[in-house]
């Protein structure tokens, strides 16, 4: 029971962290577009792509890694 609770909490934490990272990346992009124009935009776009990739991988893992029960023969 404890292992299941820990796993659920870990998944929730991962999702929350990814949401926070997404929000931070979007804010960074908005700020960079306001103040700077040129090379920093490329860095902001790269950061945004990295964060989106992380979120997609986390959600994909959550969907694919369901309980694998061993069948007794």
ZIKAKA-V754557 format. One record per helix or strand of 2 or more residues. SS is the DSSP state (~ for helix, > for strand). FROM is the first residue (numbers start at 1). TO is the last residue. Records with the same first field share a line. If there is no record, write none. Layout:
SS->FROM-TO + FROM-TO
This chain:
~->2-35 + 39-64
